[in-house]
Amino acid sequence: MMKKIGLLCASDTELAPFLPHIQSPVLSERAMLRFLDGTLCGLPVTALYSGVCKVNAAIAVQLLIDFYQVDAVINAGTAGGIDPSVGLFDTVAAERCIYHDVEEDILTDFHPWMPTAFFEADPGLLAAASACAADFARPVRLGTIVSGEQFVENEKRAELQKRFSPLAADMESAAAAHVCYVNRIPFLSVRTVTDTADHTGLVSFEQNLETASRVCADFVMEIAKHLL
């Protein structure tokens, strides 16, 4: 059993579906972020939204580790579908994450001297996600998530597909995974798709954000129950 989970979302919309389920919440603040301590599905949790982008996610994860003593981090929220087989509101549990806007040798030739530029998911958390996927109401896929500081649209989707064969793209997962890697903390990213090659653009993202956030939260809470 995990002793305590850090639950990280990028936006308040992505965090909102979890809030009614967090029992005995206690609020604290650090680095202009609001942390909510409580219990989620029987598991101790510290939850927050970090704001969008890699640096914001990294700040939040390091604080979760240093000040809230989490034993694992789950990054929950939304993403853009990259692989043509990924549909709206499909959920991706990332087997691995990688930056699409950082040269790979920065991570392999310099700190943290990784064997590859991919951050692998924690096997235990990934196994829990895989076990929950079979009975979940909507499709759940296991594969690669890529992260970078831009909203991915048409031409960029094709480029990322060719380079990494990812299922989805976001702006935070690899950064959160990076911090967990150097701290030797288990990590998993779970993202539900708001936009695809067939439903592209910021309009689709905005229209589908709330629904995708609810779907993702429902699946992450199933994982939490499985970890008890």
BELFEN-V797900 format. One record per helix or strand of 3 or more residues. SS is the DSSP state (alpha for helix, beta for strand). FROM is the first residue (numbers start at 0). TO is the last residue. If there is no record, write none. Layout:
SS:FROM:TO, SS:FROM:TO
This chain:
beta:4:8, alpha:11:18, beta:21:29, beta:32:39, beta:42:48, alpha:53:67, beta:71:80, beta:90:98, alpha:103:107, alpha:122:132, beta:139:146, alpha:153:163, beta:167:169, alpha:172:182, beta:185:194, alpha:200:226
